[in-house]
Amino acid sequence: MGREGGVKEVKSPIDMSILAKVAMPSSEEVEEVVATVYVKGRWAARDLPGERRVRILRRASELLEKNAELFEEVLVINAGKTRPQAKGEVKASIDRLKLADLDLKKVSGEYVPGDWTEDTLETEAVVRREPLGVVLAITPFNYPLFDVVNKVVYSFIYGNAVLVKPASATPLPALMFAKILIEAGYPPEALGVLPISGTEAEKLVADDRIAAVSFTGSYESGEKVVRAGGVKQYILELGGGDPAIVLNDADLELAVDRIARGIYSYAGQRCDAIKLILAEGDIYESLKHGLAKRLREVKVGDPRDPEVEMGPLISSEAVEEMFNAIDDAVKKGGSVVVGGERLGPNYVKPTLIEASADKVRDMELYRREIFAPIALIVRVKDLDEAVELANGRPFGLDASIFGKDITTIRKAIRLLEVGAVYVNDMPRHGIGYYPFGGRKKSGVYREGIGYSVEAVTAYKTIVFNYRGRGVWRYTT
């Protein structure tokens, strides 16, 4: 097949059984796809009227809805999601396709008059938005359908061609969705799905024919993308895990419920999972015991069992990383409140680690994102200390704050260095009704309905001069 290439076995994290064998294109085949998409695809996408693009995506939503159960099954066995989680991701994907026209309505131009100075008199300009050409979408394992759908929608609806590099662990939903797109009328020359290695992906990112890169993944991988790609336009959603601040006047029952779910939902393998809990003294012990009780009750096991709340981690390597972080925290003064147990090759108990405010900064769990159902809980003196610890992490995706006093809550909102603040709720990005994205090492730009336009389009200014010879004549 040429350099690289070959066949990759796709395994289920449930029991590590082989689900499928996926052909990995060689470097020559990747070049053939990129050349076709760049030369033909970008114009095939761009020359389609907007209403045709909307119609194609709506037809895709109908086909996805028709095949919903099949996609749900694949999400369960390929990504290890519980059935409700799989249903939620498929529904979010269908809704995102149906709402594509809302993105299109965000594209508009401007008129700029030229009567500002003598030099610009009798001139005027039109500022328009144009598609960039080819967008490379690099998607993670944890939302292998929705992230593909979302990136395709906001790229294609503006007239861009799209190349998709799915996660190596979960390529099946992307390949299946591509088939639906083509059946819905999507121009085939404007779409490529490339299940390639990380090395080949870096070469693709560096290709000058790629005008924009939309990447969701870890900070470390995102940094490699930018280094490889150089000067391009980027949407980078780099996660990092989120802090939750619990004030003395918080509704404790609500806080326990939302924070616990923020820890164990999809086994903590979410960019917006809660990783750090900062609680004021009056409610600290009650919150800690409430969380321990709820996390202890979480049923872990085969996600095909309808009673299971939390399935496996994506790999045994992810489990090892979690337990290395637990060992590190304990060595540095932390203690396990609940969890810290391995139930099988890829199965763990949701875990809560208690740490003091003066020692937590040295812990891996504080400084890095551990993609697992694990969080630190820390007692803080007041809101100021909570904000200081929250902002002290290198990440800034989201934050939660639980409380009732609006003045205190507004102060926290102003001071927190994050992309979004969730008041009395766990962070959850959903389909993007509200824009999401990070600050600091959590990324740049925003995803969300109508908010990704900046990264996949370009401004073009056209200036008209009416004083040129034969264009404008002064009369006396």
Residue, then its C-alpha position, 0 to 999 in steps of 0.5 A: m500500500g505504500r509508506e505507512g498504510g496497512v490495516k488497524e484493528v479497532k478494539s472495544p474498551i469493554d473487553m478489548s475484543i476486535l470490532a473491526k479492521v480499518a484500512m489506513p491510507s498510505s502517504e500516497e493515498v493521503e496525497e491523492v485525497v488532499a489533492t482532490v479536495y483542494v483542487k475540486g472539493r473546495w469549489a464544489a462546496r463553495d459553489l453550492p448555494g447556502e440553501r443547498r448546503v442546509r438541505i444536505l445537512r438536514r437530509a443527513s439529520e434524517l438519515l442519522e435519525k433513521n439509523a440512530e440505533l446502529f450509531e448508538e450501538v457503535l458508540v457503546i461498543n467502540a467508545g464504551k459509553t452507556r446506552p443513555q450517553a450514546k443516545g444523548e450523543v446521537k441526539a445531539s448530533i441530529d440536532r446539530l445538523k438540523l440547526a445548521d442554518l443558524d450558523l449560516k445566518k451569522v455570515s454577513g458583510e459590512y459597508v464602510p463609507g469613505d468620507w472619513t478623510e480627504d484621501t478617501l473621499e469618493t471611495e467606499a468599501v464592502v467587507r465580505r466573508e469568504p470560506l477559507g477553502v479546506v478545513l482539517a478536523i481532528t477529533p478525539f475519542n470521547y465524542p467520536l460522532f458529535d465532534v465530527v458532525n459539529k466540525v463538518v457542520y460549521s465548516f461546510i455550511y460556510g462553503n469549506a471542504v472538510l478533511v476529517k482525521p478521527a481518533s485512532a481508538t474510535p474511527l468507526p462513527a466518523l466513517m459511518f457518518a461520512k457514508i450518510l453525508i454522501e447519501a444525503g448529497y454532500p459533494p464527495e470531492a469535498l470530503g475526506v475521512l483519513p484514519i491515519s497515524g499521528t505522524e502522518a497527521e502532523k504532515l497533513v497539518a503542515d500542508d499549505r493546502i490546509a487553510a484551517v485546523s479545528f482540533t479537539g484534544s489534549y494540550e500536549s497534542g494541540e501544541k504539536v498541531v500548532r508547531a507543525g501547522g505554522v501560520k494558519q487559522y485554528i480552533l483549539e479546544l484543549g480541555g484541561g478539566d474544570p474547577a467547581i467552587v462551593l460557597n457556604d450558602a450553596d444548595l448542598e444537595l444540588a452541589v453534590d448531585r451536579i459535582a458527582r456527575g461532573i466527576y463520573s460522567y463518561a468515566g471522567q473522559r470529558c474535556d469539561a469534567i470536574k477535576l478540582i473542588l474548592a469548598e468553603g469551611d462551613i459546608y466542606e465536611s458535609l460536601k465531602h461526605g455527600l460526594a463520597k456517598r454518591l460516588r460510592e453508589v455509582k455502578v461500574g461495569d459493562p456499559r451494555d448493562p442498563e443498570v450501569e452508570m459508568g463504563p470503562l476507560i478507553s484503554s489500560e494506559a489511561v488506567e495506569e495514568m490515573f493510578n500514577a496520579i493517585d500515588d503522586a497525590v498520596k506521596k505529596g500529602g493527599s488522602v483517598v476519600v473514596g475510590g482508588e480501586r481497579l476493577g479490571p483492565n479498563y475499569v476503575k471506581p470513581t475517585l475523590i482525593e482530599a488535599s490541603a490548600d498548601k500542598v495541592r499545587d504540587m500534585e499531578l492532579y492539579r497541574r495536569e489533566i488526568f482523563a479519568p473519573i478522579a477529582l481533588i477536594v480542597r478546603v478553602k478559607d474564602l472565595d478569594e483563595a478558591v479563585e486563586l487556586a482555580n486560576g493557578r492551574p494552567f488551564g481555563l476551559d470552564a468553572s462551576i460555582f455553587g451558591k446563592d448570593i449573587t454579589t459573591i457569584r458575580k465577583a467570582i465570574r469576573l475573576l475566574e480566568v475561564g471560557a465559561v462559568y456555570v452557576n449552580d450547575m456542572p459544566r456541559h457544552g452540549i450541542g453549542y447553544y452557548p459558545f464553549g472554548g478555553r483560555k490559557k492552555s485550554g485553547v483558542y477561539r470558540e465552538g458553538i452555533g454561530y461562533s466558529v465562523e471566525a476560524v473557518t472564514a476570511y475577511k476580504t475588503i473591496v475598495f471602490n474608487y470613484r475618482g479614477r479617470g473615466v469613473w468620476r467627473y467633477t462638474t463645474 
